Amino acid sequence: MTEAVFRETAAEPRTQAVPLSHLSLELGHLYMEDFEAGPGHLRRHFERVRPWAEAARATAAAATGGRRPRISTCFLIDDYFTRFSAPAEVVPMLLQEAERAGLVVDYLARESGCAVAGKVPVAEAVAGRIVEEPPPGSYGLRPPATQTGWLANGERGPVARAPQAMKKAAAWQPPKETAARRHSVFLDVELWDDGPDGHRTWSCPFLAAVWQLARLGLLRNEGEAVLVPQPHTASGFPDDWDELPPLLRLNPRADPFAAYRTCSVLPSRFLPVEHAVRVILDQIEVDPGALAQTAERSARENAAVPDSVADRVSYVFYAGQ
């Protein structure tokens, strides 16, 4: 006799796979004031981006050992902190100036989609996966990030307290970075703030961390992929940002949006934000199914991928605004 084993389908964990390129190359992440400055400002941005984008492509090609690298480009527009103009006006100007510089934007994303995509509370889900690194020798006196909305890469300096009568005040102690190399570079990152009406506003660094997870193909909601590119089939663009998909595929021949690695070419003013992004990524428990899929597929392609998610992210910061 043979024994039959029955399992409920719902009990089988399933992680949706996503297609992966070798490199996701970000050509910009600009704010309202950048677009208000006009086409000339965008033109100068893309002119500065182009040589670094070409260098990133060459590096990716060298890493594939002679095979054609799959490289997709993307651009992130901030429609989360400030709503401005309309896609019908902004997007054509953006694409035209990129084309003038010899660049093609394959995918266009809205930053608000990193907060909520459709009905999926993306940022809230990622916040629920924060696993703080306890500083050596700590005793859990610091409230968790889920309560405070602040995440650090080490131990904060102690708060000075009024000494009791006949006692000396405690000596000041500096903050300490957990993984310091002799000297600390301590960073305390604000993840969100809550308004008086209870509305939560996610910080730029936190949304940028979500954006990196999306580009690495590591975002899942109950096993389903999040921020899936939607094809652009209309002749133009809508007048309202909410009518534009969170992630739009502009180039029908583009390589996959998500990739084993990412590279972002950004103005130098973004450096503090992206330092904070690394601190956040180092303390996110990424979906294990998505990680396993990436590891398996990269191994089949002999495409080395670091174990650390933060180490899969790279940048070029050009001088100026």
N, C-alpha and C positions, 0 to 999 in steps of 0.2 A: 504494500500500500504506500501511496505517496500522500504527504500532508499538504493541503492547500493553505496558503497564507493569504489573508485578505487585508487590504489596507484601504482606508478612505482616501480618495483623491485629494481632498482638501488638506490631508495630513502631510502630503508630499511637498516639501518646500520647492518653489520654482523661482528661478531668477532669470528674467528675460535678458537675452544677450543683445548687444548692440554692435554694429560694425565699427571697426577701429582703423584709423589711419596710423601712420608712424608719428606724425607731428601735427598738432593743432597750433597754427600760427596766428596770433592775435595782432591785427594791424592797427588797433587803437581802442581806447576806452575814454570817450570824451564827455564833457558835461555841457550844460546849457550855454555857459559863457563862451565855450569853444565854437559852437554853432552860431551864436549871436555875432561873433567876430567876423563872420562872413566866409565866402569861398576862398579868399586869399589865405586865411589862417589854416583852413583845412588843407589847402595845397601845400603850404610849407610843412605841415605835419607829415603828409604822405611822402614828400620829398626827403624828409629826414628818415622816415621809416624804411624806404625802399632798399638802401644798401645793407641795412641790418637784416631785413627780411631775406634778401638774397644770400647773405652769409648763413642764416639759419637753415635755409633750404640746402645749401652746400654741405653743411654739417650733417643734416639728416641723411643726405644722399651717401655721404661717406660711411655712415653707420650701417647702411643696408648692404654693404659689401658688393656694390655694383648693380644691385637690383633697383628698379624704379621705386623711389620712396613714395608712399601715399601721404600727401600733405594737403591739408585744407586750411583755408584762411577764414577768419571771423572778425567781427567788429561788434562792440558792445556800446549801446546807447543808453545813457542814464535818463530814464523816464520815471524813476522811482522817487527821487528827492524833489524834483521839480518837473512839472509838465510844461512843455514849451512848444510853440509852433505846432506843426502837424507832420505826420509821416509823409504826406503828399508833397510837402515842401522840403523837408530835411533829407529824406533818403535819396532822392534823385541828385541833390547837390553833393551829398557824400560820395555816391558811386561815381559821379562825373569827375570829381577831384581825384579819387583813387585811380581811375582809369588814366587820367592825364599823367599821373606819376608812374604809370606802367604796372599798376597793381589791380588785382581782381579780388573783390570781397565775395567769398563763397556763401557765408552764413552771416545773417544779421540777427542780433539778439537784443531784447529789451531787458534792462536791469530789473524791472519790476517782476519779470518772470523768475528771477532768482529768489524772490520773496514768496510769490504765489503763482503757480503755473496752472491755469484752468481752475480746477477745484482742489488742487494739491497744495497744501501749505508747505512748500519746499523748505524754506528757511527754518520753520518751526521743527520740521522733521530732522533736519541736520543738527539743530541745537539739542535735540533730544539724544543725540549720539555723542555728545561731548563727554570725554573721560579725562578729567584733569590729572595732570602729573603731580603727585604730592611731593613737595620739596623734601629733601633729606632732613630727617629730624623733626618734621612737622607733626603736630598732634591734632590736626583737624579743627583748629580754632578759627580758621578762615571760612566764612560762609561759601558754599559752592557757587559756581558760575551760574547755575540754573536759577539761583535766587538773586544774585547781585547784578548779573549781566556783564561781569568783568572776568577776563581770562588772562592769566599771567604765565610767563615762561620761567617762573621761579618763585622765590619766597619774597613777599613784600616786606619792607621795613616795618617794625612794630609801631603801633599807634601810641603816641605819648599819652600817659595818663597822669592825672594829678596825684602826687604821692600822698600816702596817708601820713598822719601826724607823726613826727619824729622818725620818718623814713626818708631815705634818699630817692630821688627820681631815677627811674631806670635809664641807663645810658643809651644813647641813640645807636641803632644798628642799621647798616645799609641793606638795601635789597640784594638778593643774590640770584643769579641766573642758574637754573638747574644744571644745564650742560655747558657751563662756562669753561673757557680755555684760559686759565689763570685769572683773567679779569672778566667781570660780568658785563653783559649788555642786556640789562633788564628791560622788559617791556610788559606793560599792563594794557590790555586791549578792551575797549568798550564794545560789546557785542550788540547791544540794543539799549533803547530807553523807552520808558512808558510815559505817555502823556497823561494829563489830569483826567481825560475822558477814558483812560484805560487802553487807548490805542497804542500798539507797540510799533516803533520804528526801528528797523534793523540798521545796523551801522554799515558804512561803505566797506570796511575790511571783511565783515562777516559775509555780506553779499558777494564780495569778490572771491571769498573762499568757496562759497557755493558754486560760483561760476567756474572755478578751477575744477571742482569735482565733476561738474557737468561735462567739461571739455575732456576730462580723463575717462569719461564713460562709467563713473562710479556712483551715480545717483540712482536710487531705486525707491519706489513707494509700493510696499507690499509685493515686492518682487518685480514690479513693472518699471520699465525705463521712464525716466522723467526728463523733461525738456527734449522731446523728440522733434527733429526738424520737420517743418511743414513746407511743402513745395510752394513756390510763388508762381501762380498761374494767371493772376490778374494782369491787366495791361498797365495799371498804375498802383498807387498806394493810397490807403484810406486817409480820411481827414482826422480820425481819432486814434490815439495810441492804443486804446483798448480793443480796437478792431484789427490790430496787427498781431499775428501770432507771436508768442514769446520767443520763438526761435524759427527763423525763416531761411529756407534754402533758396538762395538767389541764382546759383549756378547749377543747372541740372546735371552737368558733367563733373561736379565736384567730388573729390574723395570724401569718405565719411567725416562727419563733424567731430566725433570723439576720437581720441588718439592715445597711444601709449605715453606720449610726453606732450608737454605744452611749452610754447615760447611766446612771450608777450613783449612787443616793442612799444614802449611807453615813454612819455616825458618824465624827466627826473623827479618832478613833484610827486609822482606816485610811489617813490621808494619807501617812505614810511608806511604807507598803506599795505604794500606788498610784503614788508617785513612782518606786519601784523597777520597777514594771510598765512604765512608760514607757521607762525605760532599757533594759529587756529587749526591748520591742517595736521599739525603734529599731535593734536589732542582730540581728533575726531575718530571714532570707531566706525570705519567705513564698512559698508555692506560686504560680508565675507564671500557671498556668492559672486558678486561683481569682481572682487579682487581675485578670486580663484579663476574666473573666466579670463581675465586679463593675463594672469600668470601663465595659464595653459597655452593661450594663443600666441603670446610673445615668445614662449619657449619653442613652439613649433616653427616660428619664423626666424629663430635665432636673433631676436630683437631684445637685447638686454634691457630690463626694466628694474629700477631700484625697488627694494622692498618698501622703503619709506615713500609715502604718497607725496610728501613735500619735496622730496628730491627728484620727482618726475616733472617738476615745474621749474622753468628757467625764464630769465628776463634779459632784455636789453633796455637800458635807460639812456635816452639821448638827452643832451644838454638843452636847456631852455624850456620855454613853456609850450 
